[in-house]
Amino acid sequence: MTGIEVRNLTKRYGPITAVDTLSFTVRPGAVTAFLGPNGAGKTTTLRMMIDHVAPTSGSVTICGRRYRDLPRPTTVVGAVFDASAFHPHHSARDHLRIYAAMGGFPDGRVQELLTLLGLADAAERRTGGFSTGMRQRLNLATALLGDPRVLLLDEPSNGLDPEGTAWLRSFLRDLADDGRTILISSHVLSEVQQIADDVVVIRQGRLLTAGPLHELTGTAQAVLVRSPDSAELSRILMRHAQAVRADGPDELRVRGLDAARIADLAAGQGLRIHGLTSEHPSLEQIFLDLAGERTNG
Ligand SMILES: Nc1ncnc2c1ncn2[C@@H]1O[C@H](COP(=O)(O)OP(=O)(O)OP(=O)(O)O)[C@@H](O)[C@H]1O
């Protein structure tokens, strides 16, 4: 068993239900983005994965076991939560040495990680003067000391410049390609679109959707059809499409059929088409649609 399995996970803080019967799985060999607006319950869920927060009910297993039952948890899971939790007077090397000693990892691992994370030149500098990007790298280095197969990152691109974000993307890609399980939380959907293989979307502690990103964007693709015969055309398309919606007097939004097929179906019935536009919605739009559907439903 590899990866992460979340089953009926619930966390209540008095009257607030931060996480509500949440179930999903995170597979190895992929980058999974854990998405939701502020306050959706992402951090609480990540913290429950590593026993920082006790669930009210439900469970999480990592590589088939609960965190507390893992023999050496830091060799299985690395987690990065806060980019500022360093002793400001310690150098990057001191910081890693202390954590290496606590985890029982060889000292040589410290230099390895400083190099891997591009911190070798800054190794002797005090972390108090580190930029956000350097802090993120040092945090990642700390989480990777035990060479874990699972990596949990809470908002890793927060405060990173475009160069830092691009670096992080390729770094995480390499880790995933190596068969590791990578779960990153984010509320910046445009960034995630470039990095994630899979997405898990939550809102108000509940699951909205989970699965491969391309499936989510694929099913959200639509064709906007302009036709003076839209009523008749709508009846024909409904037999073949996933969804047909009237968007205006002469406009239909069609899901589950491509533009060529729509044109062929219309031609077959002698119906006029005045315009066909394929839409590729952003993750942002998909997310808003999902949230809206849930609210309306
Ligand atoms: N220790 C706590 N005590 C009371 N309420 C809490 C506590 N921790 C979190 N919450 C509440 O639980 C809900 C989920 O918070 P959480 O931090 O998990 O969300 P999030 O998705 O990570 O949001 P953000 O992107 O803002 O970090 C929020 O309503 C929050 O106020």
The ligand as a Gaussian input file, in Angstrom:
#p B3LYP/6-31G(d) Opt

LIG

0 1
 N       -7.733000      25.444000      16.234000
 C       -8.887000      25.874000      15.697000
 N       -9.906000      26.269000      16.481000
 C      -11.073000      26.696000      15.958000
 N      -11.343000      26.736000      14.639000
 C      -10.369000      26.354000      13.814000
 C       -9.091000      25.909000      14.288000
 N       -8.332000      25.579000      13.188000
 C       -9.088000      25.834000      12.119000
 N      -10.308000      26.293000      12.482000
 C      -11.413000      26.656000      11.560000
 O      -11.620000      25.568000      10.681000
 C      -11.907000      26.012000       9.355000
 C      -10.901000      25.437000       8.377000
 O       -9.616000      26.043000       8.596000
 P       -8.310000      25.611000       7.782000
 O       -7.183000      26.465000       8.299000
 O       -8.129000      24.144000       7.855000
 O       -8.671000      26.038000       6.317000
 P       -7.741000      26.221000       5.050000
 O       -8.489000      25.643000       3.907000
 O       -6.396000      25.694000       5.335000
 O       -7.699000      27.791000       4.900000
 P       -6.458000      28.766000       4.546000
 O       -6.265000      28.647000       3.059000
 O       -7.008000      30.093000       4.959000
 O       -5.293000      28.317000       5.363000
 C      -11.909000      27.530000       9.444000
 O      -13.228000      27.962000       9.632000
 C      -11.070000      27.830000      10.657000
 O      -11.427000      29.052000      11.224000

